[in-house]
Each structure stands twice: as C-alpha cells, then as structure tokens.
Amino acid sequence: MKLLVTGGAGYIGSICVEQLLNHGHQVEVLDNLSEGHRAAVDPRAKFHELDLANRPELFRLMEEIRPEAVMHFAANALVPESMTNPSKYFRNNVANGINLLEACVQAGVGKFIFSSTCAIFGVPKKVPITEDLPKEPINPYGESKLMFERILNWYHRQHGLTYVCLRYFNAAGCSQKFGEHHWQETHIIPNVLKVPLGQKPHVEVFGTDYPTPDGTCVRDYIHIIDLAQAHRLALDVKQSDVFNLGSGDGYSVKQVVAAVRRVTGHAIPVIEKSRRPGDPPKLVGDSTKIRKQLGWKPQFDSIEAIVDSAWQWHKAHPKGYE
C-alpha cells in the first residue's frame, strides 16, 4: 500500500516505517523533527519536514501524496509534562490531529491507523485491561488521546473513514538499525541503560509505596517490532475497531532494573524518589482481541529479550542519533 506515516522520525514511528518497508509497502514520512531525528528515517522512505499545525502545506502535501492509509504517531507523549502544560497536549494531540483528519478527508484517504495509549484508562478497574473497561484518564496526555479516539469515531460516522486505534502499553526495545533516543528521556529501559553506558551514576525510581508486590509501578512492555507487526496487520482491517496491545504480563520497575543487571552484567545503583503525579500503580493489557481477530503473535516474550535488543543498539549508538 501507499502509506503516509506522521511522526515517522520518532522512536515508534521510525521502526514501524522500517518494518512496513521491509514488507513491501511504499512509505512517505511526515515529521516536524521537534522530537524525532532525521537520521532515524529509513532512507528508503521519502521524508517531508512539516508541522501538522501548518494547514495549507499539510493539505497541499496530502493532495500530492494521496496515500491509501495514514499511520498517525505524531504526538507529545510525556505524562509529567502534560500535568504542567496541558495546553501543549490538547493543541498538538487534538487540534493538530483534526488538521490531519480534515486533510485526509479532502484527499480521499480510506484508512487511518492511530497510535493510542493505555493512558486512556487511567487507574483501571481491573487488570489485565480489556478494550471495554471505563475510560477515565488521570492526566492530560491520556485525555488528549481519548478525545482523538472519539473524534475518529465521528469522522468514521460522518465521512466513512475506517480507523483502527491501537492502545499500547509500554513500547520498548530496538531494531538492529533504529532505536530509542528522546531529547527528554522518561522511559525506564533507556534510562537504566545509561548507567552501564557510563552516562549516569545511578537510576532514580519514582515511588516505592504503590499497592504492588514490591511497591514500584508495574507496566506491560511490548517489543517495538511486535508493535510494528500490529500496525501492519491493522492495515487489513475492514471495519473500524480498537485493540489493546499488551503482553498480558507486567514487570515492576525493580524487576526491569534487575533484568538490566542480568543482561549487561553491570551493577545498577538505585536512588528511591517520591511518586510522580499521574502514574497509575499497575497497567497490564489484555491483547486477546487482536490475537484472535488479526492473528497478532508477538515474537519477544521476555523482558530480558526486550532489554537485550535495546542494550545492543545503545552500545552501538551511545549518543543515540547525534
């Protein structure tokens, strides 16, 4: 298929672009490079540096490309920042997303794959989390993603746009060529790996008094290549739908640190800090639906395999894409 990927210079987008190209799709990438890296864009893809806030250029570009489907990764995604600067999240994740939807409708795009999040559930009523649980975000990031899911439903009803919302839990790991490099790194695995890389003396653990077995937050980690596989499968969906993407297993912050110790063979000193606002105690996803309906079969089923792929990339690229 002919695809446009927004946010294709970012961590998740870049590796999805690589995997889509590997499976024969024709891919063009749109990114404003505020968070992404030009070097993260697979050279086989055509790149356009553009901000979704630029409506005239966005509409012109969409008319020029006329993709069969759009994969939308471009967003701000830092929970703590969203708690202090909610306007940035509603402007970029909602208002600019609407610009993209309107450009899609004008250009006759038939399918829209949306990078959503488990943050729409807030503190879930039960875990593992199924698609039908109440949506009660506890931070503006999650709220912005839920708002856009609802907007997609209206565009489907009004314009016939087929959409798929993929609600991920924690994307992690790297491919051989592309990896994780954020200007402000909040993800646990790359942060912990900075210790064996000699870039940090210790790792900070935020909150050790959660109602979990060891007191630290529990999260569900999915390898980025398994995530990309789900996006490829979503292109074949005939009717609009939503899917959770999770492994069904959760690992605490302390368990992730222990996995990094095992994989790297390095000691990882830990400093315990108070909780961060907006962090639910436990987020683990039930992905039964996407496994049954789309045949999604994750290849990476252990935290050690995920950590090892990240360790190999970060050892080869200690300064990321710089």
ABEGO torsion letter per residue (X at the ends): XBBBBBGAABAAAAAAAAAAAAAGBBBBBBBAGAABBAAABBAABBBBBBBAABAAAAAAAAAAAGBABBBBABBBABAAAAAABAAAAAAAAAAAAAAAAAAAAAAGBABBBBBBBAAAAEBBABOBBBAABBBBBABAAAAAAAAAAAAAAAAAAAAGBBBBBBBBBBBBEBBAABBBBBABBABAAAAAAAAAAGABABBBBBEAABBBAAGBBBBBBBBAAAAAAAAAAAAABABBBBBBBBAGBBBBAAAAAAAAAAAAGBBBBBBBBBBBBGBBABBBBBAAAAAAAAGBBBABABAAAAAAAAAAAAAABAAEAX
